[in-house]
Amino acid sequence: MTTRHVARLATIAVMCAAGSAVTTVLLTARAQARTARAREAVALHRAALWRQTALVDDVTGIASRAAWEAELARAGHAAGPTAVLVFDVDRFRDLNRVLGHPGGDRALHHVAGLLTRVLAGRGFLARYGGDEFAALVPLDGPDPHAHATALAADLADGLLMPAGECAPWPVTLSVGVALLRPGEDSEQAFVAADRAMFEAKNHRRDSRTAMPHAA
């Protein structure tokens, strides 16, 4: 083998080695890109699950406070008036003390089911926190104030959990309602409904309803 042949073989060997190195680098880069895309997909999936979980109350299975706040903000921009309702379980501390926290959670889950049935798909329902629930119901008709008051009264009539259903005594809910008109402050409407609920509760704990006087 001549010196020229040896040089050519050496050159070919170097070129093959270089090509192999380039191929290895490319394959490594592709693998790293695939891994990065997979990690990104997992992160996005986890974020979506977190958002979904954050919008659902883990005790009752209905919408959470985070979901409520987002829906309440949207209600302030609705085309028509909306009834803002706040519900509170009467004597819940006593119930929680007698049944313990697991029993209290069962009662809250039962109340959420009751409210869901009573609302019958007419609006948005959420657990605001503790033993307090909130709902948004679109209104129609010439007198939305009267409609909101009548709606709360109708709901109150159906808000009785008989004794034995997760509780040793009949459980009632106090209800407050406020009217949210287009363009008004939705947070203030919620505060008014919450105040009306406490007014109802202080008046008589028996599924009472109240409308804020200023509404």
Secondary structure, 3 states (H helix, E strand, C coil): CCHHHHHHHHHHHHHHHHHHHHHHHHHHHHHHHHHHHHHHHHHHHHHHHHHHHHCECCCCCCECHHHHHHHHHHHCCCCCCEEEEEEEECCHHHHHHHHHHHHHHHHHHHHHHHHHHHHCCCCEEEEEECCEEEEEEECCCCCHHHHHHHHHHHHHHCCEECCCCCCCCCEEEEEEEEEECCCCCHHHHHHHHHHHHHHHHHHCCCCCEECCCCC
